[in-house]
Amino acid sequence: MDLKGKTVLVTGANGGIGGALVKALLDKGVAKVYAAGRSTAAVAELSHSGDDRVVPLRLDVTHAASVAGAAEQCRDADLVINNAGVNRCMGFMGPAAMENARQEMEINYFGTLAMCRAFAPVLASRRSGAIVNVCSVIGLVNLPINGTYCASKAAVHSLIQGLRAELAPRGIRVIGVYPGPVDTKMTAGQQMPKATPDQVAAAILAGVGKGDEYIFPDPMSQHVHGMLEKDPRQVEKDFGAMVAE
């Protein structure tokens, strides 16, 4: 997809990757970016850049009326990037695991599903378009210290696969993005190599431009993906061993 002149919706635009995506899209020459967050105040600084192509949009992906309102307002969207997400950084046996797992599943999976369902008719009516769902490389293999989050992203991975087949006859491409650790608020305090949001955003848009269906936007995700292709059971064991560290 050539992004120049396109209209794009980015959810979670108030986050690190979301904000970087908005800026990178402007650099690509898009006509408009709907920068969506739970409150317009959260994305206000993006519109204060002086670029009137940025349109702040209040959107809560867990509320049906909010999602429906966004689909009605953004009927000119050519590309939807579902980036909103949450990670409570907890294993399955943690004290608040059930509550956290429900919240992660509600936002990461059900919220993404709701957006895809709402915007598929919009994109189909324009006879083109694409949906980008930001998953995670640990949606492909569980990292037990983030067990509940991984489970929600595994659901997103399955959603991507199913939607890709279901929406192809309607001319809609479905793209999955599988980052590793990124230097955002979500990973604050976690000591590990991290990609920058700008690096990840640039890789996502490069993949969209090339027509990729799977995007591994940073060195760690590329490494883990390569290992999963060779020996998925060994990766599972390696990740599982991190519980004892």
N, C-alpha and C positions, 0 to 999 in steps of 0.2 A: 504494500500500500504506500503510495506517495502521500505524505502527510501535508504537503503544502496546500493551503486553502481549505483543509478539512476542519470539521467541528468535532471536538473531542470532549467527553465527560470523564473526569477523574474523581473517583471516590477516595475518601481518606486523604484529601488534598492538604490537610493541616499537618500530616505526618511527614517524616523525613523523605521517604521515597515519593510520596504523593506531591510534596512541594517541589522536589527535584524534577518530577515528571512534567509538572505545569511549566516550569522554566524551560526545560528542554523542548517541549512542544512549541513554545513561542519561538525559540531559536530555529525550529524546523519550518516556521512560516505558516502555522495553522491559522485559520480565520478566526476561531473562537475556542476558548477552553472554559467549560463549566467546571469550576473548582469547588467540589462538594465536600461538606463537612457537617457534623451534627449541629453546628451553629455557624452563621455567616461571620460572626466575630472570629471564629477559629481560622478562617481563610481570608480575613480582611486584608492582612498584610500583603497577600499575593496580588490583590487588586489595587493596592496602594503604590504599586510599582510604576504607575502612570500609563500602563498598557491597557487600553480599554477593551482588548480582546479577552481579558479575564473576567468571567462572570461568576461571582460567588453564589453558591447554591446551598441552601439548607437542606440536608438530606440525612435521614436516619435509616439505614438499610434494614433495620429490624422492625420498622413500622410500615405496614402495608400502605397506609394513606400517603405517607411521605414518599415512598417509592413510586406509587402511582402518579403523584403530583410531579415528580421529577421527570417521569416518562412523558407526561403531557407537556411540560415546559420545554423539554429538550428534544422536540420532534425533529430537529435538524441535525441530530448527532450522527456522525459517520463512524465513530469509534468510541466504545465504552471500555474504560479501564477500571476493573473492579479491584481496587487496591485496599479498601478499608479492612482492617483486621485487628485482632487483639491476641496477646500471648500472656497468659498468667504464670508461665514458667513453673509448672508444677507437674509432678509425677502422678500416676493414677492412685497411689496410696496416700497422698498428701491430705492434710486435715480438711481443706476446702475443695478437694478435687471435684466432687460432684457439682458444686455450685459453679466452679470455674469452667468445668467441661461444658456445662450447659450454655454459659455465656460465650465461650469460644465457638461452640457449634452454632449458636444463634447468629453471631456476627459473621464468622468466617465462612460457614457453609450455607445456612439458611438465608443470610443476607445476600450472599453472592447469587444463590439460586433465584431469589426474588428479583434481583436486578436483571438477571439474564432473561427471566420470563417476561418482565415488564418491557424490556428494550428490544427483544427479538422482533416484535411486530413493527416497531419504529424502524429498525434497520432493514427489515424485509420490505417495507413500503418504499424505501429508497433504493431498492434493488441492488444493494451492496452493503458493505460495512463489515466490521469485525468487533468481536468481544475479546478483551484480554483479561484473563483471570490470574491475579498474582497468588500463586500457591506457595510452596516452599520445598526445598530439597529434602527437608525432613518430613514432608508429606509422602515421600517415596520410601522412607525407612524410618522407623521410630527411634527417636533419641529419648530414652526413658525419663531423663531429668526434665524434659518438656513434653511428657507423654500425652497429656490431654490436648495440647495444642497440635501435636503431630497427628493425632486422630482426626481433628477437625480439618487439617490440611489434606490428609489422606482422602477425606470425603470430597474436598474440592478437586483433587486430582481425578477422582472417579467422575465427578460432575463434568469436568473438562472433556474427558473421553466420550462420555455419553452425548453431551451437547454438540460436540464436533460432528458426530454422525447425524444427529437429529436436525441440526440447523443447516447442514451443507446443502440440502436441496432447496433451501430458501436463499441461497447465495450469501450466507453469513459465515465468515471464518471465525473459529474459536481457537485462541492461542493461550497456552499455559506458560507461566513464568515461575521458575523454581530457584529463587535466590538462596544463598547461604546466609551467614550472619552479616548484617548490615549495621553500620554505625548510626543508630537511631535511638530514640527514647526507649524503644522496646527491648533493646539489648544493653541498656545502660547498666554498668556494674559488672557485666560479664566479660571476663578477661579471655579474649581470643582474637585471632586475626579477623578483621572486618572490612568489607568493602564500603566505599562511601556511597551515599544516596545518589550523588551525581553520576558515579560510575555505573551503578545499576540502572538508573533512568536512561542513560545513553545506550546501554546494551539492549534494554527493552525496545527502545524506538528503532535501533538498528535492526533488531530481529523482526519487528513489525514491517519495516521497510523491505526486508529481504523475503518476506513471506514465510518465515519460520513458524512452525506449529509448537515447538518446544524451545524455550529460551532458558539457558543456564547463564545468568548474567555476571558471574564473578568467578574468580579462580577456585574458591572452595567448592562451590556448587558444581563446577565443571569436573573437579577432581572426584567428588563423591559420586556424581553421575557415571564417570568412567569406571569407578570401582564397582558400582552396582551392576554395570553391564558385564563385568568380568566375573564377579563372585558375590552375589547379593547376600548369601548366608554369612559370609565373612564380615561384610559391612554391618550386618545386624549384630553379630557377636562383638565387633569393635565398639559399636555405639552402646551396646548393653553394658560393656565393661566400664564405661564412664560413670555408672552409678556408684561404683565402689571407690572412685578416685576422690 
